[in-house]
Every structure is written in structure tokens, then in C-alpha cells.
Amino acid sequence: MRQAEFPTDLKKRENQLPINDGKIVTIPGVRRCGKSSRMEAVINELLSAGIERERFLWVSFDDERLIRMNSDELDLIIEAYREMYPEIDLSSVYMFFDEIQLIENWEYFVMRIFKHYSKKIYISGSNATMLSSELKSALRGWPEEEETMPLSFREYCEFNGIRTDSWLESDIAKLRNAFAVYNNEGGFPEVVLTQNPLHKVKILQTYFDTMLLKDLAEHYKLSNIEVLRYYLKRIMANITKPTSIRAIYGDIKSRGLKVSKDDLYEWANHACDIFMFIRVPNYSKSLQKIESSQPKYYCIDNGLRDAVLLPQSDDDGKKLENTVFLQLYRKRTPVDRIYYYQGNGECDFVVQRGVEIDRLIQVTWNMEDADTRRREINGLVEASEVTGCRNLFIITADYNDEIKLDNGSVIHVVAAWRWLLGI
């Protein structure tokens, strides 16, 4: 219980969590992306509105003293709060449970609190299954999900005091430079606020080890750690390309390492569940073909990937595509679906909204090479003919243009830093 620590000094995120909407607010997301800070921001706002700090109950289950708790012991938290503040009605208490997925059967405790005591509950966790399908089933539709990701480019600029509302040449130069750094280092808040480059890498390597050892190995009871580490690196190295788990299995087997193909499929699911990767299927009008296609896996953060693999010479374009995907995912609506297209040519992103294809997007570092330019345009045109979509984009590192096609369509070529800021 951390009442004495509030208010805290925080950098604000673009979207604030809802307050007093009568639902359990769940905040899923990868480790260290700012879930706890978003909950702290709610407390800061309530304090400024005159709510006494005694009406906040905060429990972090990442504390080693609480990890061994079981669901039957969770009621001790409420009893301890009542003993401290017997005069406060629990219905007026704002309850914050951080990393609660570490406690088995926690959802039934939360449901009981919600039904009988407080309608002001916030819970965070680093596992998608526990804060999505399982939770919605257990809590019968009451939760409101507020997924959190590492910083967007706009948030990155705000964290670094870089203006995003100025067209002065000096400010635009700063934005260009900031984007180059952001595309390499990613958006984990602690890393963004750290100045020493070597320290940044150490922090990110620690994040990866924690995800590997705690979120995957410990949580899912996996023992083949070194094979798991190699497997995750292989997926990271393959971002922007369809990933064949069968091919990776063959590679691992040829190295004399023992693992089953079923294990690899299961591990990929687990890695997505903890938000290390996000899976993107191949577009088709056939649901069966979508389900059976080889997916692409995008990494939750470019900096994390670089810290694990160490930068590769041909990675700028891959990282740009990963950055664009993360922004599409960040800004998606509940009816959006993101695919890639692969036929004779390729299109990086097919964004479906409801039943319609809303946008087609190619990503390339630059278009100076004639073959690259032709390939990107031809892939877009082919995807446009297959999907019927005429809203076409090519996102580059720092180039803007409009390309008029023979059929009257226009391809909008946009510099990534402009596209990320929506300008």
C-alpha cells in the first residue's frame, strides 16, 4: 500500500485511463511499457480533484513477498486495508492491482471485490490471455481493456521535450533526428529517459532476460532455456518476412538440439501472449487460407530486438517496417484487422476495417533505386486489384511524393516521421 508515495512525478501518455466508468479497467501490455505509470496517473488526477490518498489501495504482486500468495489469501489485502481505515467505506476506494496475473485464480477475487465492494478497480498484467479471453469469461463482460505499448513517436518526442507542432526548419530538423533515434532505440520509457547508450542496452537485455526466464520459462514451466533463447532470436531476426516454424525446427534439429515441433508452435503462442511478438497473417478472402498461412512476427520494440541481436547492416528497413506496424497496431480500432499480402508481388500491410479494406501500405527505407521503386509500386497495384482498395501509401524514411497510376489511383508517399505524427 503506497499512499504516502503519491502524487508521483510522471510524463503523461497520449491516452489517459478512464475514471469512474463503473467497469474494471484492465491494462495489459509488455513488461516495462508503462502500465503502472498509467495507473499512477489516475491517482495523480484524483488527488488533484480532492480525493484523499487514504482512498487508494495499491498492491504490486511483482513484490517477491507477495509472489507466493494464493487466491485464498487475497482477501487478507482487503482485511488489512479495513484495519488501517475502518471508517472508510470500501465502495469509495480506488483499487489498483499491479501484475496480478502472477497469482493463480486472481480473477475470482477481483470479481468478488467488484460485486460486493468497489466499482473502482484497475488491474495490470503482462500476459494477454489472462487479461483478455480468460478475464472476459470470468468477469462476464465487465472489464474495459486499455492495452499499453511502448511509447509512440509523439510520446517519445514529448518525453524528450521535442516540439511536434512547429514547422520551423530547426524544429523539423529535430523531428527528423529524433525519428532516426526512435527507429533504432524504440520506446520503452525507462530507456528513452536514460542518457548513457551502454546503459540503454543493458536495460533492454535485462528486459529480455526477464521475459525469457520469468514470463516464459517460469510461468509456462519451460526448461529448455537455451533452445528457447535461440528460437526467440530466430524469430526476431526474421521480422518483415513470413516465418516458417517448420524451417526453424529443421535448423534446430540439425544443430543437435532436442525440441519438438509442437513445442515450437506453443512457444510462439506464449511469446505473443507476453507481448514480445505480434503475429500478422497473410491476407486472403478465405478464412481457412488465412489460418493456414505462414504468419509474420513483429517485435514489440526495435530497441529490444537490437539489444538482443546487436544491430545488423541491413536492418534499417526492417526496423522501419516494424515501427510502422507498431503504430498501425497502436491506433487500430476494435473492428480493424492487419494482414500482409503475398501473391506474385508483396504488400506489407493490408488494413481491414469491418468488412472493407481500408488501406494498403508499403514500407521502404528509400525509393532511390529504380528496381526498389518498381517493386514497391507493383506490389501495391497487385494488392489493390485483389482487394479493391484504392487508398494506397508508401512510407519511407524521409521522402514525400504522390505517384499517379494509369487507373486514376494515387499512391501517397510519406516520410515516416510525418506519418507517425499524422501530419
C-alpha positions, 0 to 999 in steps of 0.5 A: 500500500503506497499512499504516502508515495503519491502524487508521483512525478510522471510524463503523461501518455497520449491516452489517459485511463478512464475514471469512474466508468463503473467497469474494471479497467484492465491494462495489459501490455509488455513488461516495462511499457508503462502500465503502472505509470498509467495507473499512477496517473489516475491517482495523480488526477484524483488527488488533484480533484480532492480525493484523499490518498487514504482512498487508494489501495495499491498492491504490486504482486511483482513484490517477491513477498507477495509472489507466493500468495494464493487466491485464498489469501487475497482477501487478507489485502482487503482485511488489512486495508479495513484495519488501517481505515475502518471508517472508510467505506470500501465502495469509495476506494480506488483499487489498483492491482499491479501484475496480478496475473502472477497469482493463480485464480486472481480473477475470482477475487477481483470479481468478488471485490467488484460485486460486493465492494468497489466499482473502482478497480484497475488491474495490470498484467503482462500476459494477454490471455489472462487479461483478455479471453480468460478475464472476459469469461470470468468477469462476464463482460465487465472489464474495459481493456486499455492495452499499453505499448511502448511509447509512440513517436509523439510520446517519445518526442514529448518525453524528450521535450521535442516540439511536434507542432512547429514547422520551423526548419530547426524544429523539423530538423529535430523531428527528423533526428529524433525519428532516426533515434526512435527507429533504432532505440524504440520506446520503452520509457525507462530507456528513452529517459536514460542518457548513457547508450551502454546503459540503454542496452543493458536495460533492454537485455535485462528486459529480455532476460526477464521475459525469457526466464520469468514470463516464459520459462517460469510461468509456462514451466519451460526448461529448455532455456537455451533452445528457447533463447535461440528460437526467440532470436530466430524469430526476431531476426526474421521480422518483415518476412513470413516465418516458417516454424517448420524451417526453424525446427529443421535448423534446430534439429540439425544443430543437435538440439532436442525440441519438438515441433509442437513445442515450437508452435506453443512457444510462439503462442506464449511469446505473443501472449507476453507481448514480445511478438505480434503475429500478422497473417497473410491476407486472403478472402478465405478464412481457412487460407488465412489460418493456414498461412505462414504468419509474420512476427513483429517485435514489440520494440526495435530497441529490444530486438537490437539489444538482443541481436546487436544491430545488423547492416541491413536492418534499417528497413526492417526496423522501419517496417516494424515501427510502422506496424507498431503504430498501425497496431497502436491506433487500430480500432476494435473492428480493424484487422492487419494482414500482409499480402503475398501473391506474385508481388508483396504488400506489407500491410493490408488494413481491414476495417469491418468488412472493407479494406481500408488501406494498403501500405508499403514500407521502404527505407528509400525509393532511390533505386529504380528496381526498389521503386518498381517493386514497391509500386507493383506490389501495391497495384497487385494488392489493390486489384485483389482487394479493391482498395484504392487508398494506397501509401508508401512510407519511407524514411524521409521522402514525400511524393504522390505517384499517379497510376494509369487507373486514376489511383494515387499512391501517397508517399510519406516520410515516416516521421510525418506519418507517425505524427499524422501530419 
